[in-house]
Amino acid sequence: MTGDETIDAAEARQLLEVPPEQLEALVDQGVITPIDDGSGRLRYSRAEVMAARLMGG
């Protein structure tokens, strides 16, 4: 995912229009893979989030 823009959980939830629990479910299902930003915060690939949105995330 080198070069891919990452977004935080709040933005991912906003783009997907889902509550935190649903974002966690998408991660558990392997639809979206969280990325550790090195400071303990998880980020998400914008491309993966948008793909999940197109799939009905």
C-alpha atoms as a printed R data frame, in Angstrom:
   type eleno elety resid chain resno       x      y      z
1  ATOM     1    CA   MET     A     1   0.000  0.000  0.000
2  ATOM     2    CA   THR     A     2   2.961  2.248 -0.421
3  ATOM     3    CA   GLY     A     3   1.948  5.680 -1.637
4  ATOM     4    CA   ASP     A     4  -1.705  5.104 -0.784
5  ATOM     5    CA   GLU     A     5  -3.382  7.886  1.147
6  ATOM     6    CA   THR     A     6  -4.488  6.869  4.618
7  ATOM     7    CA   ILE     A     7  -7.349  8.228  6.679
8  ATOM     8    CA   ASP     A     8  -8.308  7.957 10.331
9  ATOM     9    CA   ALA     A     9 -11.196  5.929 11.716
10 ATOM    10    CA   ALA     A    10 -13.520  8.921 11.961
11 ATOM    11    CA   GLU     A    11 -13.094  9.745  8.283
12 ATOM    12    CA   ALA     A    12 -13.456  6.077  7.307
13 ATOM    13    CA   ARG     A    13 -16.737  5.862  9.240
14 ATOM    14    CA   GLN     A    14 -17.935  9.085  7.652
15 ATOM    15    CA   LEU     A    15 -17.174  7.872  4.123
16 ATOM    16    CA   LEU     A    16 -18.858  4.532  4.805
17 ATOM    17    CA   GLU     A    17 -21.716  6.122  6.760
18 ATOM    18    CA   VAL     A    18 -21.394  3.482  9.488
19 ATOM    19    CA   PRO     A    19 -21.081  3.494 13.285
20 ATOM    20    CA   PRO     A    20 -17.808  2.406 14.959
21 ATOM    21    CA   GLU     A    21 -19.083 -1.143 15.469
22 ATOM    22    CA   GLN     A    22 -19.662 -1.613 11.736
23 ATOM    23    CA   LEU     A    23 -16.170 -0.361 10.888
24 ATOM    24    CA   GLU     A    24 -14.796 -2.899 13.383
25 ATOM    25    CA   ALA     A    25 -16.911 -5.613 11.734
26 ATOM    26    CA   LEU     A    26 -15.479 -4.733  8.313
27 ATOM    27    CA   VAL     A    27 -11.984 -5.047  9.776
28 ATOM    28    CA   ASP     A    28 -12.867 -8.390 11.416
29 ATOM    29    CA   GLN     A    29 -14.213 -9.646  8.078
30 ATOM    30    CA   GLY     A    30 -10.995 -8.651  6.315
31 ATOM    31    CA   VAL     A    31 -12.724 -6.121  4.073
32 ATOM    32    CA   ILE     A    32 -10.554 -3.278  5.388
33 ATOM    33    CA   THR     A    33  -7.070 -3.719  6.852
34 ATOM    34    CA   PRO     A    34  -6.011 -1.239  9.535
35 ATOM    35    CA   ILE     A    35  -2.545  0.282  9.269
36 ATOM    36    CA   ASP     A    36  -0.570  1.178 12.398
37 ATOM    37    CA   ASP     A    37   0.766  4.692 11.904
38 ATOM    38    CA   GLY     A    38   3.647  4.087 14.299
39 ATOM    39    CA   SER     A    39   2.160  6.092 17.135
40 ATOM    40    CA   GLY     A    40  -0.404  3.500 18.167
41 ATOM    41    CA   ARG     A    41  -3.236  4.949 16.092
42 ATOM    42    CA   LEU     A    42  -4.879  2.948 13.368
43 ATOM    43    CA   ARG     A    43  -5.364  4.391  9.925
44 ATOM    44    CA   TYR     A    44  -7.078  2.981  6.871
45 ATOM    45    CA   SER     A    45  -6.331  2.982  3.179
46 ATOM    46    CA   ARG     A    46  -8.637  5.460  1.467
47 ATOM    47    CA   ALA     A    47  -8.713  3.138 -1.562
48 ATOM    48    CA   GLU     A    48  -9.854  0.169  0.573
49 ATOM    49    CA   VAL     A    49 -12.503  2.271  2.280
50 ATOM    50    CA   MET     A    50 -13.813  3.533 -1.040
51 ATOM    51    CA   ALA     A    51 -13.855 -0.030 -2.430
52 ATOM    52    CA   ALA     A    52 -15.836 -1.167  0.628
53 ATOM    53    CA   ARG     A    53 -18.213  1.733  0.092
54 ATOM    54    CA   LEU     A    54 -18.814  0.632 -3.502
55 ATOM    55    CA   MET     A    55 -19.482 -2.911 -2.253
56 ATOM    56    CA   GLY     A    56 -22.087 -1.544  0.127
57 ATOM    57    CA   GLY     A    57 -19.742 -1.408  3.144
